[in-house]
Amino acid sequence: MVIKGGFMPDRAILVSVMDRRHPVDRNQVQETAGLVAAAGGLVVDYESQQRSDLRRGLGKGALERLNQKVRDQSANLVVSDIDLSPSMAAHWAAALPSETRVVDRTQVILDIFARRATSREGKLQVELAQLRYLLPRLSALGTHPDRAGGGIGTRGPGETALELDRRRIRTRIQVLQDALNRVSAARQTRRQKRHDREIPVVALVGYTNVGKSTLFNRLTGDVSVAADALFVTLDPTVRKVVVPNFGPALIFDTVGFVDRLPHTLVTAFHATLDEVREANLLLEVVDGSDPHLEQHRQATEHVLQEVGAGELPRLVVYTQSDKVPVAQRGSGQLWVSAVTDEGIDELRHALGQNLSAWRQKLTVFAPWSDSELWAAVSRDATILQRHDGGNGATLTILVPPARVAYFNGYCTLDSSGSEC
């Protein structure tokens, strides 16, 4: 969308239409400007208007001011902070110089996602979202006069270019949806295998650019991409980790959320967001130094509710502790820093405590000669304590519920100290 010839960014004018019944939300405007920058554009001016009905868009006087700003700033792009209907986008475009493109916030986010997608699944999801967004807006793009026609006798080769485009897009949408359904089925198979093996899943969630990927790297020892930019993580990344006083778990790094996340993206990324909904624990990452953190938490909560994950168990962790004095932190909050590693060990132990329901503590006696039992301990259990003796070892272990019956055959004491 944005870089022309690989050198000059689009010069954009940001347009904000706000409800006059509410205070002006400067954070909303700043975020949209950040989205434009993330897409490679340069915001060179700003036009706003407060109205009682946002669906009416800009009034005549505001459009005249916008036209003048486009000319004065040599702008070639107008970005609306609210979603534009096809008719509104066409109305704005008609009031501006012919070479000026009019896009809305959703189109900018789709553009960023298209830039970030690297895997086949990510590219499929982005293309699906783009086509679903484009389909109802085709009529605003016009038709080719030489192909125009209508009624009986105009189907097939003689149909309008617009109808051809619609048919092709619908066909492509179905192809993409079928491919993503296969991806979703494969993901479901993997989730079922994890469930059968009783390996809990922790999903990192939170607003975009709060440090999720950096924290993921710290917890897993991974080297996945982490940068100070929006939507760096588009394709979910999963790693197996050993949680202290618990055992093995899987940690997912997921796409960052954003205020007013377009529904087309939520729908297209259904297979990916399923990983969030099927998680056993959400690790909500919050930028503790962000002055708008409460608003961003509300946006995160909205998306979690929309994908059906709002009621899942949750552990909240605040990042950027090196930037926030202890006196300014909330009581009982968990804080970490990727710069100093403050709180990382505490976070790992907190994960173990929150996952404790997924393991049962047993004490077993394992004879040295029982290779099958030792293999099961190595594969399925986490050893908390070990006391070696002449004939074997007494082990205090954590085991998944599905394996309790097996280990009970060797059990000497349960967690309360009673005989088995």
N, C-alpha and C positions, 0 to 999 in steps of 0.2 A: 504493500500500500504506500509506503512512505518514502523510501529512499529513491531518488531519481538518479539514474545513471550511476548509482553507488556512491554519490558524492554529496549532493545537496538535499537536506531534509525538507519535507513539506513545511511551509510556513502556515501555521494554523491559527485561527481565531477561535477561541473558546466561547461558546454561547451557553448561558445559564438562564433557564426559565424557572422561576421559583414561585411557590405558593405565597401570596401576600398575607395569608393568615398566620404564617409561621416566620420566625426569624430567619435571616439569611444564613445558610449553612456554608461557611467558608471552607470547612474541612472537605465537604463534598466537592466543591470547586477545585480545591488543591489536589484532591485525589484524581479527578478527571484529567487535570493537567499532567499529573504524574503518569497516567495511562498513555497520554499522547506522547510524552517523552520516552516511555518504555517501548512504544511502537516506532520510535525513530523520528518523531516530528518535533517541531519547535513552535511553542506557543508564543506568538508575537503581540497578541492583543486580546481583549476580553470585552464581551457585550452581555449585559444582563437585563432582565425585566421581571418584575413581580406581577403576577396575574391571578385572578380569582379562579380561572379555569386553565390548567396547564395544557389541556388538549388543544387549545387555540394557538399555542406557540407564541412566537413574537408578533407584536402588533405592527401596523404599517410604519409608524415612526421609528421603532426599533430596527425594522428591516432596512429602512433608509440609512440609519446610522451604521448598521452592519455593512451595507454596500460600500459606504464611504471608507470604512476602516479596511475593508478588503483591498480597495484601491490604494489607500495611503500606505499600507504595509506590504503591498505586493504579495498578498496572501493567496494561496491557491487551494486552501482547505478550510472548511468551517466545521467545527465539531460541536454537536449539541450534547449538553450534559443530561438531557432526558431522551428517552427513546422516541424516535420520530416515526409517525405513521407514514406510509408511502405518499399520501396526499400532502402531508405537511412538508416532507422532504422536497417534493416537487414544487410546492409553493415557495419555499425558501430559495431553491435553486433558480426559480424564474425571476426572483428579485435581485439576483447577484450576477456578476460578470459570467459569461457563458463557460469560461474555463475553470470556474470554481466548483470544486466537489463538496458536497454536503454529506456528512456522515454523522452517526450518533455514537454514543458511548459503547453500545453493544458491538458495533462494527469495529471500534478500536480494540476492544477486548478480544474479539475474534481474530483480529490481525496479529495481536501479541501471541495468542495461542498458536496460530499458524506458524509463527517464527520459532516458537519454543518446541513444537512437536518434532520428535526425532524417531520414535518407534513407529512401527506400522500401525499399532493400535491407536496411538496418539494422533497420527495423521488422519486415520479413518474418522475418529471422533470429531476432530476439528472440521473436516470437510462436511460431515453430516450436519454439524451445527451451522456452518456457513450456508449450506443449501437450504436448510429449513428457514433460515432467516431471509434468504433471497427470494424464495418462491412467492410469498404473498406480495412482494414488492416489484415483481416483474412488470406489471402494468404501468408503473410509474416510469419505467425505462423506455417505454414506447415500442413501436413495431417498425418493421421495414415496409415502407409504402408499396414497393414493388411486389411484396409478398402478401399484401392485404387481401382479405376476402372473408366471406361468411356465409353461413347457411348451407343448404344442400348443394353438393357438387364441389365444395371447397375443401373437403377432407383430404388426407393423404398428402401427396406432393404439393398440392395447391393450398394447404392450410397456411395460416399466418406464421411468421417467424416466432411470434410470441407464444402461440400454441405449441409449436415445435419445441421451444425452449422449456416450456412448462412440462411437456411430456418427457423430454430428456432428463430434466431435473428430478421429476418424480421417479423415473426409472432408476436413476443414479442413487437417489435416496433409499430406494428399496434394496439395491445392491449393497450399499453401505450398511443398512440396518441388518441385513442377513449376515454380513461378515461380522458385525459387532455382536450379533446373537450367538455366533459360534465362539467368539472370544468370551462372552459371558458364560457360556456353557463350560468352556475350558476352565475359567476361573472358579466356577461352582464346583467342578471336579476337584480342583486343588484345595478349595476350602473344605470339602468333605474329607479329603485325606488328612488335612490338618486336624479336623475335628476328631476323626477316628484315632489319631495319634495323641490326642489330648494336648496339643501344643497351643497355648493361648496366643492371641494376636493383640498387639498394642498398635493403635493407629495414631500417628501424630497429626493433629488438626490445628487449624488456626488461620488467622488473617494472613494474606500474602505478605511476604517480606518481613516476618517477625523473627526469623532465625531458625525455622524448623529444620532446614537441611543442615545447618551448622550443628544444631543439637543432635540430629540424627547421626552425623559423622562422629561426634564425641562419644555417643552411646555405643556405637557399633564398630568404631575404628575404620569406618568406610572413608572413601575419598570421592563421594559423589559431588556433583557440582553444587556449590553454594556461593551466592553472590548477592550484593546489595542491589537487587533488582526485583521487579514484580514478576510473579509466575515463573520463577526459574525451574521449579519442579512441576512438570506437566505429567510425565509418566510416573506412576507409583513405583517406588523402590522398596524392596523388602530384604531384610537381613535377619539371620538367626543370631541371638545373643544369649548369654548365660546371665540371668539376673541373680544377684546375691541373695542367699537364703531362700531361693526358690527353684531355679533351674532354667531350662531352655524356654525361650519365648521368641516370637517373631515380631519385629518392629517394622511398620510401614510408614514411609514418608509420602504424604499425599499432596495433591495440588492445593495451593493456598486459596483461601476464600477471599471474597471482596464484597463490599457493600453493594446491594442490588445486583448480585450475580445473575446474569441473564438466564432466563429459564431454558433457553435453547441449549445453553452449555450444561446445565444440570441434567437435561434430558439426554443429550448426546454422550455425556460422560457417566451414564448410568452404570456401565460395567465397572468403571474405576471406582465410583462412589459406593458401589456395593461393598467394597473392601472396608469402607468406613462403617457402614451399617452392620456388617457381620463381625466387627471387632469385639473383643471381650473387654477392652479398656481403651478409652480415649485419653491420650495425653495432649491436653489443650495447651498450646504454646502461646504466650502473651508477651509482647514487647513491653517490659516494665517501664521503659523510658518514654514511651509514646504518650503524649498528652491526650490523645484520642482513644486510649485503650478501651474504655468502657463502650464507646460506640462501635469499635471494631469487634469487641466480644459479642455485642448484640448482633452484629452482622454474621459472625460465626455461628451463633446460636440459631439464627434464622435458617441458615443453610443446613445445619445439622437436623433441624426439625423437618425441613423440606425433604431430605433424603431418608427420613425415618430413623435417625441416630440420636435424636435429642435426649432419649431416656437412658442411654447407655452409661455405665459407670465411668467416671471422669476424674482424672488427676490434673490439676492446673499447675503449670510451672511458668514462672516469670523470668524472662531473659534480661540481659543487659544489667546485671547486678553491679557491675563495675561503674555504671553511670548513675546509680541511684543510691544515695546514702541510706544506711540502715534505718535511721529515724523516719524516713519517708516510706518505708515498706509496711504493708499491712501485717498485722499480727497473725502468726500461723501460716503465712504464705511461704511457698517454696521458691527460692530464687537461685539462678545459676548464671554463670558468665562463661562465654566461650573464650574470652581473652585470658582470664585468670584461672579457669576451671573451678571456680568457687561453686559449691553446691552440687557438682556432678556426682560425687559419691553418695550424697544424701538423696539425690534423685533416684539413683539405682536402687538404694534400699527402700525408698518409698514405692517404687515399682513392685518390688518383692512383696511388700506389705499389702498392696492393692490387689495383687494376683494370688494371695495366699489361699483364697477359696478354691483355687484350681489344683491344689495339692493337699494330700493328707499325710500327716506325720505318723510314721511307724518305727518301731525298733525291731530289727530282725537279727537272727544269728546266721551268719553265712559261713558254712564249713569251707576250709581251703580246697577241699576236693570237689566241691559242687560248682563245676565250671558253668553250668546252665544258669544258676542263680547269680553268679558274678557277672555273667553276660547281661542278664536282665537288669541288674543294678546299674551297670555301665550305660545301658541303653535307655532305661525308663526312669531312673531315680536320680535324685540329688542327695549326696551324702552330707549330712549336717555334722555328725560326730562319728568317730570310729575308734574302737578299742580292740586291739589285736590280742588274741590268746593263742594257746598251743594248738587248738583244733580248728580255729577259725576266728572270725571277727564279729563283734557286736556292732551293728550299724544303726544309727538314727538317720532315717531317710525320709524324703518327701516324694510321694508317688502320685500320679494322676489317678482319679477315681476309677477308671476302667481297669487299672492294674492292681487295685487293692486286694481283690480276691486272690490273685496269684501270690502276692507277697504274704498274705495272711497264713498261707501254708507253712511259712517259715517264722511267723511272728512270735516273739517272746513277750513283748510289752507293747501296749498301745500308748498314745500320747499322754494319757492320764496316769500311767504307771500300773494299770491293771493287767492281769494275766489275760492273754488272748485265748 
